[in-house]
């Protein structure tokens, strides 16, 4: 595994992390604790140390609870735990942006994760209007001072949201999470330059373009999971035809499409870590193999001095 500095934080993160939206059941598989233990145990054996989750990944913090149960039997200090705030899914899914609601979300996430601190706590795809509430950032800063949050981050909802990215330093956020992959390169235009100016870490989410870049699907593929079944047929087939073209013209012989797609993201000097989801141990192993492709470089040792 290779590691990079996460912006102005003191965190050294594996260039491949584990995204955990799938643990909540929205991606066509219901997970058990045994499934999650196998995935996270394999990830640790391969040198992966970052887990990205959120309060709304499944009802009643189910993704966080799976992770927290795993952490009961593992060394918490070996992991960088990134979570998010701004939504809640109890009896139903809803936005929750008041200061009191977010304070409650933090307390619930800490309990679910079985920890007394979150390494990176991220503003989760909220509007500029709620982002601009000073009381919110004042409360979060107090939690940083108290130690329950180690670092703040922003998970921008739109790849064109350079406003929140530019304001990151003003609210003491040290990392940006953004959609970035071979199909969607929009962050290269404004978001990444802003991150580099401010020395912000970058977590690249959806690096396999919701599985389209896995190489497993052809135009006409039918999806039944809660996320992709709502994608427009024409747009899906357009992406899958592009993937076929990429596979023919860009992916070297003998290299897996998914591994290549992750390595492609990690070529960019702004990107600290990719956070693909994974449904099995085999997918964790495939994701980790991205670092074996010559496209991925490790930060120079001087970066840690």
Phi, psi and omega in degrees: 000150175248158186226150178223154176288135179269083177056224182273007174284173174263017185269137173250113188247147173297144183291341173245126177248191177240115171276143190234018176304323183298334181298337180282351175098002184281348187253028169091008178218136172267129185261149171252167176299324178299318178301312183295317178301320179295316181295311183288325176296318177296317179303314181297318179300331181270001177093004178285134183231001181246129175242126177250128182218190178198158180295336185256015175277083184095153181294147175056043174059036188297319179297314179297323180293320175302314181295316181298321179294321176298317183293336177301331185249016181224178180270108181305322186291349178278353188243147167257112183258120177248126175229185188217167180217159175128349179225167174209147178225095175254263175282336174207165183272136178203160173286151180209094190244001179288158180302316181295319180296320181288324175299319177295318178302317179300313180300318180292322179294319178298318178294314182297320182279355179057049182213162176254007175205151174246129185292322180218114182250119194246133169298123196255091170053046178265166180286164175296329180297311180286330177300325186276011177279107182299325182299326179298310184288331175295316178297316181294322178297323177295325177290327174295314179297326180283342177097357179283340171238129178273320181212149176258150177216174179228122172261100187284139183283330181240140178292348178264005184277074178281343179301305181294324178298313180297333182271000187304310182298325181298328181257013178066027173275140186241003179209150177240135171251135187209151172288127179207127177197177183299331179277321183247097183255014185306323182300339181296336186285310184230321186294311182296315176302322177295318178299318182290324177298323184265358185057052177264141171290155179231122170259119180268107178268163183053043183292343176258016176053053180057032177092347180299326181274008176287340183084003184272343190243147178245160175308137184097353180302143180249130180246141180246355180291164186293341184266300188283339180295342179266358179288146179292134183303315182297318181291321177300311182293327176298315179294318183291327174292322177296320178299318177300319179294316179299316182298322180288321192256341187240331185274122181297152176302138177084359180254131179293142181302314183295316180298318179298318182297321177291316179298324178301315179299320187284353174295329187287132185294343179280336189278125178271320190201142169260146184232069178290147170285164178207135183258355185205165175300322181299323179289326175299314181297319178297315180301316182295332181293349177303329183287347180278348178278137187298353181287341188260125178246151176267149176303146176297141182306333180298338181295341183261002184270000000 
